[in-house]
Each structure stands twice: as C-alpha cells, then as structure tokens.
C-alpha cells in the first residue's frame, strides 16, 4: 500500500488549462473625425503575457465567438461583414458579401459542424458550410434588428435572439420563431450558464435583467438590477455555479453570489460606472476583467471587490472572451 501512494506522489500534477483573452473595440478617446484611426479591432492578452493589437486596424467589431472544435479560429461580427480570424489573430478573411453590413453578434453551433449564425441590423444569417454560403434565418421575425444571438449548448439549431421587441426562440435553426419574453423591450445580450444549460440570462436596454429556468422557453424579469439603465454584458464564473457578473452603464460591474437572486455593485477602483464588458478568467479563480468606456481594461483578483488598471488606455472594448489556447497555426 505504501509503494502505491509513493507512485501517486510522483505523478505530475494536472495542469490548469491556458487561455488567451480576446477583446474587440476601438481606441476612441479624444479621436477627431478625419484623423488617422488609432489601433482598433482585435486585442489579445495571452496567459502570462502582455496586451497586443492583432491583425488589421478595424474601426468597428462588435462581437466574436470561437469554434469549439478548433479554438484557433475566431469569427468576428464587424461593420463590413463576418470575419474569420486565425493564426493568433494575424490572418483575416471576410466570409460575406457587400449585401450584408453592420453585424451585431455571432454564434457557433457546437452541435452542428460547420454551422455559423450571425445577427445584423436587418436579420439573421446562417451558414452550414463554414461560411461558404449563407441563408436567411430570420423568417417570422417582424422586426429584424437583432443585437444578441446565442445557441443552446445541448441541441443543434436551438437559437435565442434578442431584438427590439424582446427575446425570441427558434427550435429549427431559424426557420420559425416564437416570443420567449421581455415583450416590447430592446435586448442587448443573452448568455447561457455553463453549469446549468436550462438557466439563461438576458440583459436589456432599460428593462433590467430577465432570466429563464426552463432552457430558454420563457423569460421573466429578474427585478433586481438595472431597471432604467443599459446592461451590455453577462458573465458566468466557470469556477462557481452561483457567481455571475453583469456590466452596464450606470451600475458598472454588479456581481451576484446566489445565482442572480441578489446583486452587489463592485466598482471600487474603477474611474467610471460606464462599463461595456466583463469576463471571468477560467484559469485563475477570483480574477475578473472589465472594460470602462474610453478609459482602459481593469482587472480584479477578488471577484470585483477591488480593481486596478490592466491595459489598453483610451479604449472602448465592447466584448471580451477567454479562448482556449491551442498550438494550431
């Protein structure tokens, strides 16, 4: 028995996964129309590394998602179309034509190889061949401005979309839609819990948070945060099923330790409560990043109780997400 424990003691400890923090946004502070555009578009921070601008200087990227089958490939929703970004952010390819502009969100279907969805100011498009061809996926939506788009992690083709008139759900890849909640309210962001796929949250413009406990079939007002304010981002802590962070203009960063039942504003050290995005570091419990409008990225190592400046001064970062590190080119 003693020799068995000796063998176990000599085995290498499991290594925590590594991630790169991807962000998209612009350096807009003090910018004058007509002047040369400061570094904008995609910014990366690898594990243990420094911030760097990646690829082309792009004036507007609103959101992005990565392919779970190959995290080295990131898809970005940009003003001029859908971008396929690879090679550590250095290789870019546009996958759409001039007929589609002003993209707002993008989502990759983990259960349908090759399926990419994006939303824009005039609807939703889907590709089932990695972006080679595109079809309409907004049939039945009367108002086509869709700011938020997510796919159910368990089932292919089950979509949640947030638009000008609420949250809508499709079970057939966008062929048909039904209202799921927040009727008449502009929805800005939707997220599914990684711990409980039937728990969803939606952030709105002025209507506060809405939550679903029935796999996105229906949403009800959370009533606890952000009514009368704009909420722009939602992050679930990978290390804790009960911890959630929300970013918005006015509340700044709000954190719940009880799955959204109550919220605490955690803005000590932030220069403003006009906040765009928030993300938990999956490799370091307690560490969380946020972006303050036209100021910088800030980091906290105590789940948002205190903050310090981390980088990208003068920036407005609209979305941030940790992407698993890969050695693929």
C-alpha positions as CSV (number, residue, x, y, z in Angstrom):
1,X,0.0,0.0,0.0
2,X,2.8,2.4,0.9
3,X,4.5,1.9,-2.5
4,X,1.2,2.6,-4.3
5,X,1.0,6.0,-2.6
6,X,4.6,6.7,-3.5
7,X,3.7,6.1,-7.2
8,X,0.8,8.6,-6.9
9,X,3.0,11.2,-5.3
10,X,5.5,11.0,-8.2
11,X,2.9,11.5,-10.9
12,X,2.8,15.1,-12.4
13,X,0.0,17.3,-11.1
14,X,-2.7,18.2,-13.6
15,X,-2.0,21.4,-15.5
16,X,-4.7,24.1,-15.4
17,X,-5.8,25.0,-19.0
18,X,-4.4,28.0,-20.6
19,X,-6.5,30.7,-22.3
20,X,-6.0,33.8,-24.3
21,X,-8.2,36.8,-23.5
22,X,-9.6,38.1,-26.8
23,X,-11.2,41.6,-26.9
24,X,-12.8,43.7,-29.6
25,X,-13.2,47.5,-29.6
26,X,-11.7,50.9,-30.5
27,X,-9.4,53.5,-29.1
28,X,-11.9,56.3,-29.3
29,X,-10.9,58.8,-26.6
30,X,-10.0,62.2,-28.0
31,X,-10.4,60.9,-31.6
32,X,-11.2,63.5,-34.2
33,X,-13.1,62.6,-37.3
34,X,-10.7,62.6,-40.3
35,X,-7.6,61.8,-38.2
36,X,-5.7,58.6,-38.5
37,X,-7.5,55.8,-36.7
38,X,-5.7,54.7,-33.6
39,X,-5.1,50.9,-33.1
40,X,-8.6,49.3,-33.1
41,X,-10.2,46.0,-33.8
42,X,-8.9,42.8,-32.0
43,X,-6.6,42.9,-29.0
44,X,-5.2,39.8,-27.3
45,X,-3.6,39.0,-23.9
46,X,-2.1,35.5,-23.8
47,X,-1.7,33.7,-20.4
48,X,1.1,35.5,-18.6
49,X,1.7,37.9,-21.5
50,X,1.1,41.5,-22.4
51,X,-1.7,43.1,-24.5
52,X,-1.1,43.4,-28.2
53,X,-3.1,44.6,-31.2
54,X,-3.7,41.7,-33.6
55,X,-4.2,41.8,-37.4
56,X,-5.8,44.7,-39.2
57,X,-6.7,48.1,-37.9
58,X,-10.5,47.8,-37.9
59,X,-12.8,50.6,-36.9
60,X,-15.8,48.5,-35.6
61,X,-16.0,44.9,-34.4
62,X,-19.0,44.4,-32.1
63,X,-18.7,40.7,-31.0
64,X,-16.9,37.4,-31.7
65,X,-17.1,33.7,-31.0
66,X,-14.7,30.8,-31.4
67,X,-15.1,27.4,-32.9
68,X,-15.2,24.9,-30.0
69,X,-13.8,22.2,-32.3
70,X,-10.9,24.4,-33.2
71,X,-10.4,27.4,-30.9
72,X,-7.6,28.7,-33.1
73,X,-10.4,30.0,-35.4
74,X,-12.4,33.1,-34.2
75,X,-15.4,34.6,-36.0
76,X,-16.0,38.3,-35.6
77,X,-19.1,40.4,-36.3
78,X,-17.8,43.6,-37.9
79,X,-19.2,46.6,-39.7
80,X,-18.2,45.3,-43.1
81,X,-19.2,41.6,-42.6
82,X,-18.3,38.4,-40.9
83,X,-14.6,37.9,-40.4
84,X,-12.7,34.6,-40.0
85,X,-9.6,35.2,-37.8
86,X,-6.9,32.7,-37.3
87,X,-3.1,32.3,-36.8
88,X,-3.2,34.1,-33.5
89,X,-5.2,37.0,-34.8
90,X,-3.0,37.7,-37.7
91,X,-4.8,36.1,-40.6
92,X,-8.2,37.6,-41.6
93,X,-10.8,36.5,-44.2
94,X,-14.2,38.1,-44.9
95,X,-16.9,35.5,-45.4
96,X,-19.8,37.7,-46.5
97,X,-20.5,40.0,-49.5
98,X,-21.3,43.7,-49.8
99,X,-25.0,42.9,-49.3
100,X,-24.5,42.3,-45.6
101,X,-23.1,45.0,-43.3
102,X,-23.4,46.2,-39.7
103,X,-23.1,42.9,-38.0
104,X,-24.0,42.8,-34.3
105,X,-23.4,39.3,-32.9
106,X,-22.1,35.9,-33.9
107,X,-22.6,32.3,-32.5
108,X,-21.1,29.0,-33.5
109,X,-23.2,25.8,-33.1
110,X,-21.1,23.3,-31.2
111,X,-23.5,20.5,-32.1
112,X,-23.6,21.1,-35.9
113,X,-20.3,21.1,-37.6
114,X,-19.9,24.0,-40.0
115,X,-22.9,25.9,-38.7
116,X,-22.3,29.6,-38.1
117,X,-25.0,32.2,-37.3
118,X,-24.7,35.9,-37.2
119,X,-27.2,38.8,-36.5
120,X,-27.2,42.2,-38.0
121,X,-29.4,45.3,-38.3
122,X,-31.6,43.5,-40.9
123,X,-31.9,40.0,-39.5
124,X,-30.0,36.7,-39.0
125,X,-28.0,34.7,-41.4
126,X,-26.8,31.0,-41.2
127,X,-24.1,29.0,-43.0
128,X,-23.9,25.2,-42.8
129,X,-20.6,25.0,-44.7
130,X,-18.2,27.1,-42.6
131,X,-19.2,30.3,-44.2
132,X,-19.0,29.4,-47.9
133,X,-22.8,30.1,-48.5
134,X,-25.4,31.9,-46.4
135,X,-29.2,31.6,-45.9
136,X,-31.8,33.7,-44.1
137,X,-32.6,32.6,-40.6
138,X,-35.0,35.4,-39.5
139,X,-38.2,34.2,-41.1
140,X,-41.1,35.1,-38.8
141,X,-39.4,37.9,-37.0
142,X,-41.3,41.1,-37.7
143,X,-38.6,43.5,-36.5
144,X,-35.2,42.4,-37.9
145,X,-32.7,44.4,-35.8
146,X,-31.1,41.6,-33.7
147,X,-28.5,42.7,-31.2
148,X,-28.0,39.4,-29.4
149,X,-27.7,35.8,-30.6
150,X,-26.9,32.6,-28.7
151,X,-27.2,28.8,-29.4
152,X,-28.3,26.2,-26.9
153,X,-25.2,24.2,-25.9
154,X,-27.2,20.9,-25.9
155,X,-29.1,20.9,-29.1
156,X,-28.2,21.9,-32.7
157,X,-30.4,24.6,-34.2
158,X,-32.0,25.8,-30.9
159,X,-31.4,29.6,-31.0
160,X,-32.1,32.5,-28.7
161,X,-32.2,36.0,-30.3
162,X,-32.7,39.4,-28.7
163,X,-34.2,42.2,-30.7
164,X,-36.2,45.4,-30.5
165,X,-39.3,43.6,-29.3
166,X,-37.9,41.1,-26.8
167,X,-36.4,37.6,-26.7
168,X,-37.3,35.1,-29.4
169,X,-36.6,31.3,-29.5
170,X,-36.2,29.0,-32.5
171,X,-36.1,25.2,-32.4
172,X,-35.4,24.7,-36.1
173,X,-32.3,26.7,-37.0
174,X,-34.2,30.0,-37.5
175,X,-36.9,28.7,-39.8
176,X,-39.6,29.8,-37.3
177,X,-39.6,31.9,-34.1
178,X,-41.7,32.4,-31.0
179,X,-41.6,35.1,-28.4
180,X,-40.0,33.9,-25.2
181,X,-40.1,37.0,-23.0
182,X,-39.3,40.7,-22.5
183,X,-42.0,41.7,-24.9
184,X,-41.5,45.2,-26.3
185,X,-38.0,45.7,-24.7
186,X,-34.8,46.0,-26.6
187,X,-32.5,43.1,-25.7
188,X,-28.7,43.7,-25.8
189,X,-27.1,40.5,-24.7
190,X,-28.0,36.8,-23.9
191,X,-26.0,34.2,-22.1
192,X,-26.5,30.5,-21.0
193,X,-25.0,29.2,-17.8
194,X,-22.1,26.7,-18.4
195,X,-23.2,25.0,-15.2
196,X,-26.9,24.6,-15.9
197,X,-27.9,24.7,-19.6
198,X,-31.5,25.5,-18.6
199,X,-30.5,28.7,-16.9
200,X,-30.3,31.8,-19.1
201,X,-30.0,35.5,-18.5
202,X,-30.8,38.4,-20.9
203,X,-29.6,42.0,-20.5
204,X,-31.8,44.8,-21.8
205,X,-32.0,48.5,-22.6
206,X,-33.8,50.0,-19.6
207,X,-35.7,46.8,-18.7
208,X,-33.2,45.3,-16.4
209,X,-32.3,41.5,-16.4
210,X,-34.6,38.7,-17.5
211,X,-34.0,35.1,-16.5
212,X,-35.1,31.7,-17.7
213,X,-35.0,28.4,-15.8
214,X,-36.7,26.3,-18.5
215,X,-34.0,26.1,-21.1
216,X,-34.9,29.5,-22.7
217,X,-38.5,28.6,-23.4
218,X,-39.7,31.6,-21.3
219,X,-38.1,34.5,-19.6
220,X,-39.3,36.6,-16.6
221,X,-38.0,39.9,-15.2
222,X,-35.3,39.5,-12.6
223,X,-36.4,42.8,-10.9
224,X,-33.1,43.1,-9.0
225,X,-30.8,45.0,-11.3
226,X,-30.5,47.7,-14.0
227,X,-34.1,48.9,-14.5
228,X,-33.8,52.2,-16.3
229,X,-30.2,51.5,-17.3
230,X,-28.5,49.8,-20.2
231,X,-26.9,46.4,-19.4
232,X,-24.4,45.2,-22.0
233,X,-22.8,42.0,-20.9
234,X,-23.2,38.9,-18.7
235,X,-20.5,36.5,-17.5
236,X,-20.9,33.3,-15.6
237,X,-18.0,32.3,-13.3
238,X,-16.6,28.9,-14.6
239,X,-15.4,28.2,-11.0
240,X,-18.7,28.8,-9.2
241,X,-22.3,27.9,-10.4
242,X,-23.8,30.7,-8.3
243,X,-21.5,33.6,-9.2
244,X,-22.5,35.9,-12.1
245,X,-21.3,39.3,-13.2
246,X,-23.1,41.9,-15.2
247,X,-21.7,45.0,-16.9
248,X,-23.7,48.2,-17.8
249,X,-23.8,51.9,-17.9
250,X,-24.8,53.2,-14.5
251,X,-24.4,50.0,-12.5
252,X,-20.8,49.5,-13.6
253,X,-20.0,45.9,-12.5
254,X,-22.6,44.1,-10.5
255,X,-21.9,40.6,-9.0
256,X,-24.3,38.0,-7.7
257,X,-23.1,35.2,-5.4
258,X,-26.5,33.5,-5.3
259,X,-27.4,32.9,-9.0
260,X,-29.0,36.3,-9.5
261,X,-31.3,36.5,-6.5
262,X,-29.3,39.5,-5.1
263,X,-26.6,41.8,-6.6
264,X,-23.8,43.9,-5.2
265,X,-22.2,46.8,-7.1
266,X,-18.5,46.2,-7.2
267,X,-16.8,49.3,-8.6
268,X,-14.0,50.2,-6.1
269,X,-11.1,51.4,-8.2
270,X,-13.0,52.0,-11.4
271,X,-12.9,55.6,-12.7
272,X,-16.5,55.4,-14.0
273,X,-19.5,53.1,-13.9
274,X,-19.9,53.2,-17.7
275,X,-18.8,49.7,-18.4
276,X,-19.1,47.7,-21.6
277,X,-18.0,44.1,-20.9
278,X,-16.9,41.7,-18.2
279,X,-15.2,38.3,-18.2
280,X,-14.1,35.7,-15.5
281,X,-10.7,34.2,-16.0
282,X,-11.3,30.4,-16.2
283,X,-7.6,29.7,-15.4
284,X,-7.5,31.8,-12.2
285,X,-10.4,31.7,-9.8
286,X,-11.2,35.2,-8.4
287,X,-9.7,37.0,-11.4
288,X,-12.1,39.1,-13.5
289,X,-11.6,41.7,-16.2
290,X,-13.8,44.6,-17.2
291,X,-13.7,47.5,-19.7
292,X,-14.5,51.1,-18.8
293,X,-15.7,53.4,-21.6
294,X,-12.8,55.3,-23.2
295,X,-10.5,54.6,-20.3
296,X,-8.9,51.1,-20.1
297,X,-9.2,47.4,-19.2
298,X,-9.3,46.8,-15.5
299,X,-8.6,43.6,-13.6
300,X,-9.7,42.3,-10.2
301,X,-8.3,39.4,-8.2
302,X,-11.1,39.3,-5.6
303,X,-14.2,38.8,-7.8
304,X,-14.6,42.5,-8.4
305,X,-14.3,43.9,-4.9
306,X,-11.3,46.0,-5.9
307,X,-9.9,46.9,-9.3
308,X,-6.7,48.1,-10.9
309,X,-5.8,49.3,-14.4
310,X,-4.5,46.5,-16.6
311,X,-4.0,48.0,-20.1
312,X,-5.4,49.4,-23.4
313,X,-5.7,53.0,-22.3
314,X,-8.2,55.2,-24.0
315,X,-10.2,52.2,-25.4
316,X,-13.8,51.3,-25.6
317,X,-13.8,47.5,-25.5
318,X,-17.3,46.1,-26.4
319,X,-16.8,42.4,-25.8
320,X,-14.2,40.2,-24.2
321,X,-13.9,36.4,-24.0
322,X,-11.4,33.8,-23.0
323,X,-10.5,31.5,-25.8
324,X,-8.7,28.1,-25.0
325,X,-5.1,28.2,-26.0
326,X,-4.2,26.0,-29.0
327,X,-0.9,25.2,-30.7
328,X,-2.6,25.1,-34.1
329,X,-1.2,27.6,-36.6
